[in-house]
Amino acid sequence: MTSPTPQPFALKILVGIALLGLLYVGRDVLEPIALAITLAFVMAPIVHRIRRLGLGQAPAAIAALLIVGLLVAAVAGVLVAQVGELSHELPRYENNVRQKVGTLRELMLRPLQEVQGRAGRMIGDLGPAPALPADADTQAPAAGDDGASASLLGQLVAAVWGPLGFVGVVVLVLVFALLEQDSLRDRLIRLLGGRDLRAATSALDDAGQRLSRYFISQFSVNAGVGFAIWALLGLLGVPHAVVWAALGALLRFVPYVGFPAAALFASTMAAAMAPGWELVLSTALVFLGVELVAAYVVEPQLYGHTTGLSPFSVVVAAIFWGALWGPVGLLLSTPLTLCLVVAGRHVPSLAFLDLLLGDAPALDLSQRFYQRAISGDPVEVLADARRFLKRKSLAAYCDKVVMPAFELAHQDYERQLISPQQQAAAQRVILQVLAELTRAPLPSRRRSAVLDGTGLGLRLRRERERVEGRWQGPLDVPPGSLLLCVSLPDAGSELTAELLVRVLRSEHHDARHATVNELAEVPPDMRPEAIGVVFVVCGGGEAGAAHELRALDACLAQLPQARVVAMLPASLSGQPPQDPLATDRVHHTAYSFEEAVALVQRRPS
């Protein structure tokens, strides 16, 4: 028998495991290459600006390397000088260190020792007897001075050779990446795009622009953080403030752990430099305050959607790449994850990466409305709605969110995919959300109907009638001030008409809701000239029964002064609604709530 062919999903899992294994096994080779390519992206804008002066690629790359190298050397020289002075001053701080260590021991270690001693007396010493130290005669003889010196020199070379080799590989790859920038770009386009050069070019341009914007923004923020810490620590009188400022600015490139480590180190040194605790607390507060301002005020305004990564993906990426490649992976976690998101946006087979890691919403507002409604969660629906209404009107919210959500609900209801519990939960959410958004009376706690709209529009109206009365307001109103929203006897029309009433009221119009059958029941106290506009709302595909349409025409004939508008929004039945009005009646047509509001606000010609 032949073995079964692997399924595509299983094959993808195997390929993913193989790639992870390759990344882990080859990390010693891939780490410096990835770091060099990232630095090449950072320096690419500098090279482009130098090339505008008329230089070629190689001279521009060499000039950029020299400029960056001189800046790094200058900063390193200042820091080395400061660290040298600090090392000479350390013996003066010995008494402060001993005093603070003693204080911390009294506050923290002594209570723990007392607890341990009491527990030991209660449980007893169950451990084995401690081993006696070996006699001096049995110990191995000490090595000679020459052997010790040679061993120390070998350890020093081994300790320095690894970092120097890593830095050398990074610099070598960076130099050739900048010298061959155009050639490498062409090779990547040919390799990734094949014949579709446009798609590969778009992907590389997108990745390059996002990485460049990200690094420029982060460098600007970190430099500002460093200058702010330098200035504040200098005002507090902290010695060698430039060292702690530079340390904070540099370690801030390492997500989540770098800046707290810099703050801890600076606070520890401040504790050693001063006899009291005031300088320690002041230093810690400086780091905390500057970080809060940078993280929650400056970065959201500066970054915006620069990277296109969600905050959760940044955290997960830091954990993943840190576990895979250590400190280098932690430093490169955001750029590497950003490249994966760009690949997901331009390669259809990798689209799940953009969905999982990108900052684009996985569900639009109408889908979120529907999903939260059937889950019985009005809190998030209201939060989304209030954010939307800060920018746009309630009419736009009904057009772009509410009606599409009702369409999704209707489709699932027709296919019998919604349980009765979900129907009841959804209707409760809809009633509460619409009541909150339109400042209408909150719904009474009664048994809910089904979600497809049966009774929902009339129930929304009844909630208002409990407070406003049968005719939803006073009958003695000025001429032409009343807007009558007439619904046909179907669930979609009733729901749309009630929504239209609430939208018009949000624009400070006196709108009322009535069905076709209720037009004959209008009390004599309501004068016909009070009605300025009549909206005839059709929410379904059918225009209505013949006798209902005749009754509608007869009622409209008694209102010659009123403007008539046929409201034909997207229907809940999935079919385009038909105009219910007679062709010989002059009327306007509105296909959305925004158009209906605009027709009311437009003066009649």
C-alpha positions in Angstrom: 0.0 0.0 0.0 1.2 3.5 -0.8 1.5 6.0 2.0 -1.1 8.8 2.0 -0.2 12.1 0.5 0.4 14.7 3.2 -2.3 17.3 3.5 -1.4 20.9 2.7 -2.0 22.1 6.3 0.2 19.3 7.6 2.9 20.2 5.1 2.8 23.8 6.2 3.3 22.7 9.8 6.3 20.6 8.8 7.8 23.5 6.9 7.2 25.8 9.8 8.9 23.4 12.2 11.9 23.0 9.8 12.2 26.8 9.5 12.2 27.2 13.3 14.8 24.5 13.6 17.0 26.2 11.0 16.7 29.6 12.8 17.7 28.0 16.1 20.5 25.8 14.8 22.0 28.5 12.6 21.6 31.4 15.0 25.3 31.9 15.3 25.4 32.7 11.6 22.0 34.3 11.2 22.2 36.7 14.2 25.0 39.0 12.8 23.6 38.8 9.3 20.1 39.9 10.5 21.6 42.7 12.6 23.7 43.9 9.7 20.8 44.0 7.3 18.7 45.8 9.9 21.5 48.4 10.3 21.6 48.7 6.5 17.9 49.6 6.4 18.6 52.2 9.1 21.5 53.7 7.1 19.8 53.5 3.7 18.2 57.0 4.0 21.6 58.5 4.8 23.1 56.9 1.7 20.3 58.1 -0.5 20.7 61.7 0.8 24.5 61.6 0.1 23.8 60.2 -3.4 21.7 63.2 -4.2 24.9 65.2 -4.0 26.1 63.4 -7.2 28.2 60.6 -5.6 27.9 57.0 -6.7 26.7 54.1 -4.6 30.2 53.1 -3.3 31.4 56.6 -2.3 28.1 57.4 -0.7 28.1 54.2 1.3 31.7 54.8 2.4 30.8 58.4 3.4 27.8 57.2 5.4 29.9 54.6 7.2 32.5 57.2 8.0 29.9 59.7 9.4 28.2 57.1 11.5 31.5 55.6 12.6 32.8 59.0 13.7 29.6 59.8 15.6 29.7 56.4 17.4 33.4 56.9 18.2 32.8 60.4 19.6 29.9 59.2 21.8 31.9 56.1 22.9 34.9 58.3 23.8 32.8 60.6 26.0 31.3 57.6 27.7 34.6 55.8 28.2 36.0 59.0 29.8 33.0 59.3 32.1 33.2 55.6 33.1 36.9 56.0 33.7 36.3 58.9 36.1 33.5 56.9 37.7 35.8 53.9 38.3 38.3 56.1 40.2 35.5 57.5 42.4 34.1 54.1 43.4 36.3 53.6 46.4 34.9 56.8 48.0 31.5 55.3 48.0 32.4 52.2 50.0 31.0 53.5 53.3 27.7 54.5 51.6 27.4 51.0 50.1 28.0 49.3 53.4 25.5 51.4 55.2 22.8 50.8 52.7 23.5 47.1 52.5 23.2 46.9 56.3 19.9 48.8 56.2 18.5 46.5 53.6 19.7 43.5 55.5 17.9 44.7 58.6 14.7 45.5 56.7 14.5 42.4 54.5 16.9 39.6 55.5 16.5 39.7 59.3 12.7 39.0 59.2 13.3 36.1 56.8 16.0 34.7 59.0 13.7 34.8 62.0 11.0 33.0 60.1 13.5 30.4 58.9 14.8 29.9 62.4 11.4 29.4 63.9 10.4 27.0 61.1 13.6 25.1 61.6 13.0 24.7 65.3 9.5 23.4 64.7 10.4 20.9 61.9 13.8 19.9 63.1 17.0 19.6 61.2 16.1 16.8 58.8 19.0 17.5 56.4 22.3 15.6 56.3 25.3 16.7 58.4 27.4 19.3 56.6 30.6 18.0 55.1 33.8 18.8 56.8 36.3 21.0 54.9 39.2 19.1 53.5 42.6 19.5 55.2 45.1 21.8 53.8 47.4 18.9 53.2 44.9 17.1 51.0 44.3 20.1 48.8 45.9 20.2 45.4 49.0 22.4 45.3 48.6 25.8 43.8 49.8 26.3 40.2 52.8 28.4 39.5 52.7 32.0 38.7 53.5 31.4 35.0 50.6 28.9 34.6 48.2 31.2 36.4 49.2 34.1 34.1 48.8 32.0 31.0 45.4 30.7 32.1 44.2 34.3 32.9 45.4 35.5 29.5 43.6 32.6 27.7 40.4 33.4 29.5 40.7 37.0 28.6 41.2 36.3 25.0 38.4 33.8 24.9 36.1 36.3 26.6 37.0 39.2 24.2 37.3 37.1 21.0 33.6 36.2 20.8 32.1 39.8 21.0 34.9 41.1 18.7 34.2 38.4 16.1 30.5 39.1 16.3 31.0 42.8 15.8 33.5 42.2 13.0 31.0 40.0 11.1 28.3 42.6 11.5 30.5 45.4 10.2 31.7 43.3 7.3 28.2 42.4 6.2 27.0 45.9 6.7 29.8 47.3 4.5 29.0 45.0 1.6 25.2 45.4 2.1 25.6 49.1 1.6 28.1 48.8 -1.2 25.9 46.3 -3.1 22.6 47.9 -2.1 21.2 48.3 -5.6 22.4 44.9 -6.8 21.0 43.1 -3.7 17.7 44.8 -4.2 17.5 43.7 -7.8 18.4 40.1 -6.9 15.7 40.1 -4.1 13.1 41.5 -6.6 14.0 38.8 -9.1 14.0 36.0 -6.5 10.8 37.0 -4.8 8.8 38.3 -7.7 9.7 36.1 -10.6 7.9 37.7 -13.5 5.7 39.9 -11.2 8.2 42.6 -10.6 5.5 45.1 -9.5 4.4 42.9 -6.5 8.0 42.3 -5.3 8.8 46.0 -5.7 5.8 47.0 -3.6 6.7 44.5 -0.9 10.3 45.7 -0.6 9.3 49.3 -0.7 6.7 48.7 2.0 9.2 46.9 4.2 11.9 49.5 3.7 9.6 52.4 4.4 8.1 50.9 7.5 11.5 49.9 8.9 13.0 53.3 8.1 10.1 55.2 9.7 10.2 52.9 12.7 13.9 53.3 13.4 13.9 57.0 12.7 11.0 57.5 15.1 12.5 55.2 17.8 15.9 56.9 17.5 14.3 60.3 17.9 12.3 59.3 20.9 15.2 57.5 22.6 17.5 60.5 21.9 14.9 62.8 23.5 14.6 60.4 26.5 18.3 60.5 26.9 18.5 64.3 26.8 15.6 64.6 29.2 17.2 62.2 31.7 20.5 64.0 31.4 19.0 67.4 32.1 16.9 66.2 35.0 19.6 64.2 36.7 22.0 67.2 36.2 19.5 69.4 38.0 19.3 66.9 40.8 23.1 66.8 41.1 23.6 63.2 40.2 27.3 62.6 39.3 28.0 61.4 35.7 24.5 62.0 34.5 25.5 61.7 30.9 26.4 58.0 31.5 23.0 57.1 32.9 21.3 59.1 30.2 23.2 57.4 27.4 22.6 54.0 29.1 18.9 54.7 29.3 18.7 55.8 25.6 20.7 52.9 24.3 19.0 50.2 26.4 15.6 51.5 25.4 16.1 49.9 22.0 15.7 46.6 23.8 11.9 46.2 24.3 10.5 45.9 27.8 13.6 45.0 29.7 16.2 47.4 28.5 15.0 50.7 30.0 14.0 49.1 33.4 17.5 47.6 33.6 19.1 51.0 32.9 16.9 52.6 35.6 17.8 49.9 38.1 21.5 50.3 37.4 21.3 54.1 37.7 19.4 54.0 40.9 21.9 51.5 42.4 24.8 53.8 41.6 22.8 56.8 43.0 22.4 54.8 46.2 26.2 54.3 46.4 27.0 57.9 45.7 24.9 59.6 48.4 24.5 58.7 52.1 20.7 59.1 52.2 17.9 57.7 50.1 16.6 60.9 48.6 18.9 60.7 45.5 17.9 57.1 44.9 14.2 58.0 44.9 14.7 61.1 42.8 16.7 59.1 40.2 14.0 56.4 40.0 11.2 59.0 39.7 13.1 60.7 36.9 13.4 57.5 34.9 9.8 56.5 35.6 8.4 60.0 34.7 10.3 60.3 31.5 9.3 56.8 30.4 5.6 57.4 31.1 5.7 60.6 29.1 7.6 59.0 26.2 5.5 55.8 26.1 2.0 57.3 26.6 2.2 60.8 25.2 5.1 61.1 22.7 5.1 57.7 21.0 1.4 57.4 20.3 1.5 60.8 18.6 4.8 60.2 16.7 4.4 56.5 15.8 0.7 56.3 15.0 0.5 53.2 12.7 4.2 53.4 11.7 5.0 49.8 12.1 1.6 48.2 11.5 2.0 45.8 14.5 -0.5 45.3 17.2 0.7 45.8 20.8 0.0 42.1 21.6 2.2 40.9 18.6 5.1 43.1 19.8 5.0 41.4 23.2 4.7 37.9 21.7 7.5 38.7 19.2 9.8 39.9 22.0 9.3 36.7 23.9 9.6 34.5 20.8 12.8 36.1 19.3 14.3 36.5 22.7 13.9 32.8 23.4 15.2 31.9 19.9 18.2 34.2 19.6 18.7 35.7 23.0 19.6 39.4 23.4 20.1 39.9 19.7 16.7 38.4 19.0 15.1 40.7 21.6 16.7 43.7 20.0 15.5 42.6 16.5 12.1 41.3 17.5 10.1 44.3 16.2 12.0 44.6 12.8 11.8 40.9 12.1 8.1 40.7 13.0 7.4 43.7 10.9 9.0 41.9 7.9 6.6 39.0 8.5 3.6 41.3 8.6 4.7 42.9 5.3 5.1 39.4 3.8 1.6 38.6 5.0 0.2 41.7 3.3 1.8 41.0 -0.1 1.9 37.1 -0.3 -1.6 35.5 -0.3 -0.4 32.3 1.2 1.0 34.2 4.2 -2.0 36.4 4.8 -2.6 34.8 8.2 0.6 36.6 9.5 -0.9 40.0 8.8 -4.2 38.9 10.5 -2.4 37.6 13.6 0.4 40.2 13.9 -0.9 43.3 12.2 -2.8 46.2 13.7 -5.6 46.2 11.2 -8.9 45.1 12.8 -9.8 41.5 12.2 -13.6 42.4 12.2 -15.1 45.6 10.9 -17.6 47.6 13.1 -20.7 45.9 11.7 -19.2 42.4 12.2 -18.2 43.4 15.7 -21.7 44.8 16.4 -23.2 41.5 15.3 -20.7 39.3 17.1 -21.0 41.2 20.4 -24.8 41.2 20.0 -25.2 37.5 19.8 -22.7 37.1 22.6 -24.9 39.4 24.8 -22.1 42.0 25.3 -23.4 45.6 25.0 -20.3 47.2 26.6 -18.0 46.9 23.6 -20.7 47.8 21.2 -21.4 51.0 23.1 -17.6 51.7 23.3 -17.2 51.3 19.5 -20.3 53.4 18.9 -19.2 56.3 21.1 -15.8 56.3 19.3 -17.6 56.4 16.0 -20.0 59.1 17.0 -17.1 61.4 18.1 -16.2 61.6 14.4 -19.5 61.1 12.5 -23.3 61.3 13.0 -25.8 58.8 14.2 -27.2 58.6 10.7 -23.8 57.5 9.4 -23.5 54.9 12.2 -26.9 53.4 11.3 -25.9 53.3 7.6 -22.4 51.8 8.0 -22.7 49.7 11.2 -26.3 49.0 12.3 -28.0 48.1 9.0 -25.1 45.9 7.8 -25.1 44.1 11.2 -28.8 43.5 10.8 -28.2 42.1 7.4 -25.6 39.6 8.8 -28.1 38.6 11.5 -30.9 38.1 8.9 -28.7 35.9 6.7 -27.8 33.7 9.6 -31.4 33.6 10.9 -32.6 32.5 7.5 -30.1 29.7 7.5 -31.1 28.7 11.0 -27.6 29.2 12.4 -28.6 31.3 15.4 -29.9 29.6 18.6 -32.9 31.0 20.5 -30.5 32.0 23.3 -28.4 34.0 20.9 -31.5 35.6 19.5 -32.7 36.7 22.9 -29.3 38.0 23.9 -28.9 39.9 20.7 -32.2 41.6 21.0 -31.5 42.7 24.5 -28.2 44.2 23.4 -29.8 46.0 20.4 -32.5 47.4 22.6 -30.0 48.6 25.2 -27.5 50.0 22.7 -30.1 52.0 20.8 -31.7 53.3 24.0 -28.2 54.5 25.2 -27.2 56.1 21.9 -30.5 57.9 21.3 -31.1 58.8 25.0 -34.4 56.9 24.8 -36.0 55.1 27.7 -34.2 51.9 28.7 -36.0 48.7 27.7 -38.1 46.9 30.2 -37.1 43.4 31.2 -39.5 41.3 29.3 -39.2 38.1 27.3 -37.3 38.9 24.0 -38.5 38.0 20.6 -36.5 36.6 17.7 -33.6 38.4 16.1 -34.8 38.7 12.5 -36.7 41.9 13.4 -40.1 40.5 14.2 -41.6 42.9 16.7 -38.2 44.6 17.2 -39.1 47.9 15.6 -42.5 48.1 17.3 -41.0 47.1 20.6 -38.5 49.9 20.3 -41.4 52.3 19.7 -43.3 50.9 22.7 -40.4 51.7 25.0 -40.6 55.3 23.9 -44.4 55.3 24.2 -44.2 54.3 27.9 -42.7 57.7 28.6 -43.9 59.9 25.7 -47.4 58.7 25.3 -49.4 57.0 22.6 -48.6 59.6 20.0 -45.0 60.0 21.1 -45.3 63.7 22.0 -47.8 66.6 22.1 -50.3 66.9 19.3 -50.5 70.8 19.3 -47.3 71.5 17.4 -46.4 74.3 14.9 -47.4 73.8 11.2 -44.9 71.8 9.2 -42.8 70.8 12.2 -43.8 67.2 12.5 -42.0 64.4 10.6 -44.1 61.3 10.2 -42.2 58.0 9.5 -44.7 55.5 8.1 -43.7 51.8 8.1 -45.3 49.1 6.0 -46.5 46.0 7.9 -43.2 44.0 7.8 -40.4 43.6 10.3 -37.8 45.4 8.2 -39.9 48.4 7.6 -40.9 48.8 11.2 -37.3 48.5 12.4 -36.0 50.9 9.7 -38.7 53.4 10.5 -38.0 53.4 14.2 -34.3 53.9 13.5 -35.1 56.8 11.2 -37.2 58.4 14.0 -34.3 58.2 16.4 -31.8 59.5 13.8 -34.1 62.5 13.0 -34.6 63.2 16.7 -30.8 63.2 17.2 -30.8 66.1 14.7 -33.4 67.9 16.9 -36.5 67.2 14.6 -39.9 66.2 15.9 -40.2 62.7 14.3 -43.0 60.2 15.0 -43.4 56.5 14.0 -46.7 55.1 12.7 -47.7 52.1 10.6 -49.9 52.2 7.5 -52.8 50.8 9.4 -52.5 53.4 12.2 -52.8 56.4 9.8 -56.6 56.1 9.9 -56.4 56.3 13.7 -54.8 59.7 13.9 -56.7 61.8 16.4 -58.6 64.9 15.3 -56.4 67.1 17.5 -53.5 66.5 15.2 -54.0 69.0 12.4 -52.9 67.8 8.9 -50.9 71.0 8.3 -48.7 70.1 11.3 -47.1 67.3 9.2 -44.2 68.7 7.1 -42.6 65.6 5.8 -43.9 62.0 5.4 -41.3 59.3 5.1 -42.7 56.1 3.6 -40.3 53.4 4.8 -39.9 50.1 2.8 -37.5 47.7 4.5 -38.3 44.5 2.5 -38.1 43.5 -1.1 -41.9 43.7 -1.6 -43.6 47.1 -1.7 -46.5 45.8 0.3 -50.0 44.4 -0.3 -52.3 46.2 -2.8 -54.9 47.2 -0.2 -52.2 48.6 2.1 -50.8 50.7 -0.8 -54.2 52.0 -1.6 -54.8 53.0 2.0 -51.3 54.7 2.0 -52.2 56.7 -1.2 -55.5 57.7 0.3 -53.9 59.0 3.4 -51.2 60.9 1.5 -53.9 62.5 -0.7 -55.2 64.2 2.5 -51.7 65.7 3.1 -51.1 67.8 0.0 -48.9 70.3 1.8 -46.4 67.6 3.1 -43.3 66.6 1.3 -43.2 62.9 0.7 -40.0 60.8 0.8 -39.6 57.2 -0.1 -37.1 55.7 2.3 -35.4 52.7 0.5 -32.4 51.6 2.4 -30.6 48.2 2.1 -33.2 45.7 3.0 -33.0 42.9 5.6 -34.2 40.4 3.1 -31.2 40.8 0.8 -33.4 42.1 -2.1 -33.5 45.7 -3.3 -36.6 47.4 -1.9 -39.3 48.5 -4.2 -40.8 52.0 -4.2 -44.2 51.7 -2.5 -45.5 55.1 -3.7 -47.7 55.6 -6.7 -45.8 56.8 -9.7 -48.1 59.9 -10.1 -47.2 61.2 -6.7 -44.3 63.6 -6.7 -41.8 62.5 -4.1 -38.1 62.3 -3.2 -36.2 59.1 -2.6 -33.6 58.5 0.2 -31.4 55.4 0.0 -29.7 55.9 3.4 -30.3 57.6 6.7 -27.8 60.4 5.8 -29.7 61.1 2.7 -33.0 61.3 4.7 -31.5 63.8 7.1 -30.1 65.9 4.2 -33.6 66.0 2.6 -35.2 67.2 5.8 -32.5 69.9 6.3 -32.9 71.0 2.6 -35.5 73.7 2.2 -38.3 72.9 -0.2 -38.0 74.5 -3.6 
